Amino acid sequence: MEIEDIARRIYILRQEHRDLDAAIDALLTGTGRDQLQIARLKKRKLRLRDEISMLEDQLIPDIIA
């Protein structure tokens, strides 16, 4: 992947991560809490964070000192 493609993908994943945050907050503040749905969203959010970290590592060049 090119640097621009990686940066674009990171931007999209961060947006999705923020959207999941909002969805989780909405479910937590609602009266009928769906614990299973909340757990699924949190798990998805963790997978996104891991993917973002992996892509960010690809942007950092390996420098042997």
Backbone as CSV, one residue per row, in Angstrom:
resi,resn,N_x,N_y,N_z,CA_x,CA_y,CA_z,C_x,C_y,C_z
1,MET,0.829,-1.186,0.000,0.000,0.000,0.000,0.874,1.251,0.000
2,GLU,0.415,2.251,-0.682,1.111,3.534,-0.705,0.827,4.305,0.579
3,ILE,1.694,5.255,0.876,1.552,6.058,2.088,0.210,6.782,2.111
4,GLU,-0.200,7.328,0.980,-1.472,8.054,0.914,-2.649,7.117,1.178
5,ASP,-2.552,5.891,0.649,-3.615,4.906,0.868,-3.710,4.526,2.344
6,ILE,-2.559,4.348,2.965,-2.531,3.991,4.384,-3.117,5.131,5.214
7,ALA,-2.709,6.358,4.918,-3.216,7.514,5.661,-4.730,7.657,5.492
8,ARG,-5.214,7.432,4.290,-6.650,7.513,4.018,-7.404,6.428,4.797
9,ARG,-6.846,5.228,4.809,-7.473,4.113,5.539,-7.502,4.408,7.039
10,ILE,-6.422,4.966,7.565,-6.380,5.329,8.984,-7.453,6.355,9.300
11,TYR,-7.611,7.342,8.424,-8.635,8.372,8.625,-10.034,7.748,8.687
12,ILE,-10.311,6.835,7.771,-11.614,6.167,7.725,-11.841,5.331,8.986
13,LEU,-10.813,4.605,9.398,-10.940,3.764,10.589,-11.137,4.605,11.851
14,ARG,-10.453,5.726,11.938,-10.634,6.608,13.102,-12.050,7.172,13.143
15,GLN,-12.586,7.500,11.981,-13.962,7.997,11.919,-14.934,6.914,12.389
16,GLU,-14.719,5.693,11.921,-15.581,4.586,12.340,-15.450,4.344,13.847
17,HIS,-14.218,4.491,14.368,-13.964,4.326,15.797,-14.767,5.361,16.597
18,ARG,-14.759,6.621,16.129,-15.537,7.674,16.795,-17.034,7.399,16.703
19,ASP,-17.480,6.904,15.562,-18.891,6.566,15.393,-19.313,5.459,16.358
20,LEU,-18.436,4.475,16.538,-18.730,3.406,17.485,-18.797,3.946,18.909
21,ASP,-17.912,4.880,19.234,-17.954,5.537,20.545,-19.314,6.166,20.787
22,ALA,-19.799,6.886,19.802,-21.099,7.550,19.919,-22.219,6.527,20.062
23,ALA,-22.151,5.447,19.299,-23.184,4.418,19.370,-23.182,3.732,20.737
24,ILE,-21.998,3.454,21.253,-21.888,2.822,22.570,-22.438,3.753,23.639
25,ASP,-22.072,5.023,23.580,-22.587,6.002,24.545,-24.113,6.082,24.486
26,ALA,-24.665,6.067,23.288,-26.122,6.131,23.136,-26.784,4.900,23.750
27,LEU,-26.183,3.734,23.545,-26.757,2.518,24.124,-26.643,2.510,25.649
28,LEU,-25.540,3.045,26.153,-25.344,3.074,27.603,-26.289,4.045,28.299
29,THR,-26.649,5.127,27.628,-27.530,6.110,28.248,-29.001,5.782,28.037
30,GLY,-29.300,4.868,27.157,-30.684,4.482,26.887,-31.257,3.674,28.038
31,THR,-32.563,3.553,28.057,-33.222,2.818,29.142,-33.133,1.304,28.944
32,GLY,-33.271,0.831,27.729,-33.191,-0.603,27.452,-31.809,-0.978,26.989
33,ARG,-30.916,-1.207,27.928,-29.529,-1.519,27.560,-29.420,-2.927,26.993
34,ASP,-28.864,-3.014,25.817,-28.632,-4.301,25.162,-27.161,-4.637,25.372
35,GLN,-26.887,-5.391,26.417,-25.508,-5.699,26.801,-24.768,-6.464,25.704
36,LEU,-25.450,-7.333,24.995,-24.810,-8.098,23.930,-24.379,-7.173,22.795
37,GLN,-25.247,-6.254,22.420,-24.918,-5.297,21.358,-23.761,-4.397,21.782
38,ILE,-23.776,-3.951,23.036,-22.691,-3.107,23.549,-21.371,-3.862,23.497
39,ALA,-21.389,-5.119,23.910,-20.173,-5.941,23.888,-19.653,-6.108,22.461
40,ARG,-20.557,-6.329,21.519,-20.138,-6.478,20.116,-19.510,-5.194,19.586
41,LEU,-20.110,-4.061,19.919,-19.563,-2.786,19.455,-18.197,-2.510,20.069
42,LYS,-18.046,-2.830,21.338,-16.750,-2.626,22.004,-15.678,-3.524,21.396
43,LYS,-16.056,-4.748,21.063,-15.109,-5.670,20.437,-14.690,-5.146,19.068
44,ARG,-15.657,-4.643,18.299,-15.352,-4.060,16.982,-14.430,-2.861,17.139
45,LYS,-14.686,-2.054,18.159,-13.871,-0.871,18.417,-12.415,-1.270,18.722
46,LEU,-12.228,-2.336,19.479,-10.877,-2.823,19.777,-10.174,-3.326,18.514
47,ARG,-10.920,-4.023,17.650,-10.319,-4.490,16.385,-9.891,-3.313,15.518
48,LEU,-10.709,-2.255,15.503,-10.353,-1.055,14.740,-9.084,-0.424,15.299
49,ARG,-8.996,-0.341,16.622,-7.812,0.239,17.244,-6.558,-0.551,16.879
50,ASP,-6.676,-1.873,16.885,-5.536,-2.717,16.514,-5.139,-2.503,15.055
51,GLU,-6.120,-2.401,14.178,-5.828,-2.181,12.764,-5.193,-0.806,12.543
52,ILE,-5.684,0.205,13.254,-5.100,1.548,13.160,-3.643,1.510,13.604
53,SER,-3.366,0.829,14.708,-1.985,0.729,15.208,-1.076,0.040,14.204
54,MET,-1.585,-1.029,13.598,-0.795,-1.757,12.609,-0.465,-0.870,11.405
55,LEU,-1.465,-0.124,10.939,-1.249,0.753,9.789,-0.306,1.904,10.144
56,GLU,-0.435,2.452,11.343,0.466,3.528,11.762,1.907,3.035,11.835
57,ASP,2.095,1.770,12.236,3.436,1.191,12.270,4.028,1.095,10.862
58,GLN,3.175,0.897,9.859,3.664,0.827,8.482,4.142,2.192,7.985
59,LEU,3.634,3.259,8.587,4.036,4.596,8.170,5.388,5.008,8.741
60,ILE,5.787,4.351,9.825,7.060,4.678,10.468,8.156,3.837,9.821
61,PRO,9.141,4.477,9.227,10.197,3.708,8.564,11.079,2.985,9.581
62,ASP,11.540,1.805,9.184,12.471,1.058,10.037,13.856,1.662,9.890
63,ILE,14.387,2.132,11.011,15.723,2.736,11.006,16.603,1.897,11.915
64,ILE,17.642,1.366,11.330,18.591,0.571,12.111,19.688,1.523,12.586
65,ALA,19.805,1.613,13.891,20.788,2.548,14.465,22.108,1.865,14.708
